[in-house]
Amino acid sequence: MKLSRAVLSLSFILAAFGNGTAGAHRLSATAGLRGEPAAGTIEVSFLYLKAEGTVPSYQTAIWLESEEVRYVKTLFLSEYLSLGGYNHEYVCPAWVKQADWEKADESEYEAVTRPTPPIGSSTLRFDCRERGIAPGTYRLCIQAHIVERYNILYRSRIVIGPEASESEPEVFHSPAKHPDASDILSGVRFRYVPK
């Protein structure tokens, strides 16, 4: 999982000159994270519900995108998804398509991998200083896998800066609403709390 410094340097140079490969594009999108990190906390609150007639996997990915919809940083991944579930393109596909997770280094993997959230209410907090997240405007995303190819994605703009920011995200179902479990992920709220 580790990338050599030479490969990272070469990828960064290629990204800077617009000669994009997937890895170079990823580094270009994260270049803004190299500034002084914000002092606050990102909070993601949500409710996982049981489903009648099916057993959802509840695999979860939470990540940041730029306003231009480019991948920036993974904040949270369920263990199964992080350990190899990312190879199944139908499990949290919006995150899988962007994250290029097989190229993640060990420190990134260790920082975000956690057990799948339980049924009920959860609030996950991400310290911007610890995660190296600079002030700016981002799109915050959470995606949950239900079963087979069914997933739920919530996405919204969030401002990380000197003032608190809160948003109620828009929901997307893929490939459509699951007939028995379209609301297993609900009550999603995104919040930034400065220190």
FIPAVEX-581617 format. One line per field, with one value per residue (C-alpha): x, z, y; residue number from 1. Coordinates in nm, 2 decimals. Layout:
<recs>
px	(X ...);
pz	(Z ...);
py	(Y ...);
kevo	(NUM ...);
</recs>
This chain:
<recs>
px	(0.00 0.29 0.41 0.77 0.87 1.01 0.67 0.49 0.72 0.69 0.31 0.30 0.52 0.29 -0.01 0.14 0.20 -0.14 -0.01 -0.27 -0.27 -0.53 -0.27 -0.15 -0.51 -0.56 -0.25 -0.35 -0.69 -0.53 -0.27 -0.50 -0.46 -0.09 -0.18 -0.22 -0.50 -0.82 -0.86 -1.21 -1.40 -1.62 -1.93 -2.13 -2.46 -2.69 -2.93 -2.90 -3.24 -3.32 -3.49 -3.78 -3.72 -3.35 -3.03 -2.82 -2.44 -2.43 -2.07 -1.99 -1.76 -1.73 -1.51 -1.44 -1.45 -1.35 -1.62 -1.52 -1.62 -1.27 -1.17 -0.98 -0.97 -1.13 -1.25 -1.41 -1.43 -1.59 -1.33 -1.46 -1.46 -1.11 -0.96 -1.06 -1.43 -1.33 -1.26 -1.63 -1.74 -2.10 -2.02 -2.01 -1.93 -1.92 -1.63 -1.46 -1.45 -1.27 -1.06 -0.80 -0.78 -0.54 -0.28 -0.35 -0.05 -0.05 -0.10 -0.41 -0.55 -0.50 -0.64 -0.98 -1.06 -1.31 -1.59 -1.91 -2.14 -2.42 -2.80 -2.92 -2.79 -2.42 -2.22 -1.87 -1.62 -1.31 -1.05 -0.93 -0.59 -0.52 -0.65 -0.46 -0.77 -0.72 -0.99 -1.20 -1.52 -1.57 -1.84 -1.89 -2.02 -2.15 -2.24 -2.39 -2.42 -2.76 -2.74 -2.62 -2.59 -2.81 -2.65 -2.75 -2.54 -2.58 -2.38 -2.36 -2.14 -1.96 -1.75 -1.45 -1.34 -1.37 -1.74 -1.96 -2.12 -2.41 -2.59 -2.87 -2.74 -2.92 -2.98 -2.92 -3.02 -2.83 -2.93 -3.27 -3.45 -3.44 -3.79 -3.74 -3.45 -3.45 -3.44 -3.19 -2.96 -3.15 -3.13 -2.80 -2.65 -2.31 -2.16 -1.83 -1.75 -1.45 -1.24);
pz	(0.00 0.05 -0.23 -0.26 -0.22 -0.57 -0.72 -0.51 -0.63 -0.99 -0.96 -0.81 -1.09 -1.35 -1.18 -1.16 -1.54 -1.62 -1.76 -1.56 -1.47 -1.21 -0.93 -1.04 -1.06 -0.70 -0.57 -0.75 -0.58 -0.24 -0.29 -0.10 0.21 0.24 0.38 0.75 0.88 1.02 1.40 1.41 1.38 1.11 1.25 1.05 1.22 1.09 1.18 1.06 1.06 1.03 0.71 0.66 0.42 0.36 0.56 0.46 0.48 0.61 0.47 0.50 0.34 0.43 0.23 0.11 -0.25 -0.39 -0.52 -0.87 -0.76 -0.73 -0.46 -0.17 0.14 0.30 0.66 0.75 0.60 0.73 0.79 0.52 0.26 0.36 0.37 0.02 -0.02 -0.24 -0.51 -0.53 -0.75 -0.63 -0.27 -0.21 -0.58 -0.57 -0.32 -0.50 -0.83 -0.68 -0.39 -0.57 -0.24 -0.34 -0.37 -0.02 0.22 0.55 0.76 0.56 0.59 0.97 1.02 0.86 0.91 1.18 1.25 1.06 1.26 1.45 1.40 1.57 1.59 1.54 1.53 1.39 1.46 1.25 1.38 1.09 1.24 1.30 0.95 0.77 0.63 0.54 0.55 0.24 0.07 0.02 -0.06 0.22 0.13 0.31 0.12 0.26 0.08 0.12 -0.07 -0.42 -0.63 -0.41 -0.23 -0.07 -0.10 0.08 -0.04 0.06 0.05 0.37 0.46 0.69 0.82 1.11 1.16 1.22 0.92 0.89 0.60 0.53 0.24 -0.08 -0.11 -0.41 -0.46 -0.69 -0.91 -0.77 -0.43 -0.28 -0.24 0.12 0.25 0.08 0.42 0.62 0.62 0.73 0.94 0.79 0.91 0.83 1.06 1.10 1.45 1.48 1.79);
py	(0.00 0.24 0.46 0.56 0.93 0.93 0.81 1.07 1.35 1.24 1.22 1.57 1.71 1.55 1.69 2.04 2.04 1.90 1.57 1.37 1.01 0.89 0.92 1.26 1.38 1.26 1.45 1.76 1.75 1.72 1.99 2.23 2.02 2.11 2.46 2.53 2.29 2.44 2.42 2.30 1.97 1.82 1.64 1.39 1.28 1.01 0.73 0.37 0.18 -0.18 -0.30 -0.53 -0.82 -0.76 -0.74 -0.44 -0.45 -0.09 -0.05 0.32 0.57 0.93 1.17 1.52 1.65 1.98 2.21 2.08 1.73 1.60 1.36 1.53 1.30 1.00 1.06 0.72 0.37 0.06 -0.22 -0.45 -0.17 -0.06 -0.41 -0.51 -0.44 -0.15 -0.41 -0.47 -0.17 -0.20 -0.13 0.25 0.31 0.69 0.66 0.37 0.55 0.85 0.73 0.50 0.33 0.05 0.33 0.47 0.46 0.28 0.60 0.70 0.35 0.35 0.70 0.62 0.25 0.17 -0.08 -0.03 0.21 0.03 0.05 0.37 0.73 0.81 1.12 1.09 1.37 1.45 1.69 1.90 1.97 1.60 1.51 1.80 1.97 2.33 2.60 2.61 2.51 2.14 1.89 1.64 1.29 0.98 0.67 0.35 0.01 -0.17 -0.50 -0.60 -0.28 -0.06 0.23 0.56 0.88 1.20 1.50 1.87 2.18 2.26 2.57 2.51 2.85 3.09 3.04 2.74 2.58 2.34 2.18 1.93 1.72 1.61 1.23 1.01 0.65 0.42 0.25 0.34 0.33 -0.02 -0.14 -0.26 -0.04 0.30 0.48 0.27 0.58 0.89 1.20 1.30 1.63 1.78 2.04 2.23 2.35 2.60 2.61);
kevo	(1 2 3 4 5 6 7 8 9 10 11 12 13 14 15 16 17 18 19 20 21 22 23 24 25 26 27 28 29 30 31 32 33 34 35 36 37 38 39 40 41 42 43 44 45 46 47 48 49 50 51 52 53 54 55 56 57 58 59 60 61 62 63 64 65 66 67 68 69 70 71 72 73 74 75 76 77 78 79 80 81 82 83 84 85 86 87 88 89 90 91 92 93 94 95 96 97 98 99 100 101 102 103 104 105 106 107 108 109 110 111 112 113 114 115 116 117 118 119 120 121 122 123 124 125 126 127 128 129 130 131 132 133 134 135 136 137 138 139 140 141 142 143 144 145 146 147 148 149 150 151 152 153 154 155 156 157 158 159 160 161 162 163 164 165 166 167 168 169 170 171 172 173 174 175 176 177 178 179 180 181 182 183 184 185 186 187 188 189 190 191 192 193 194 195);
</recs>
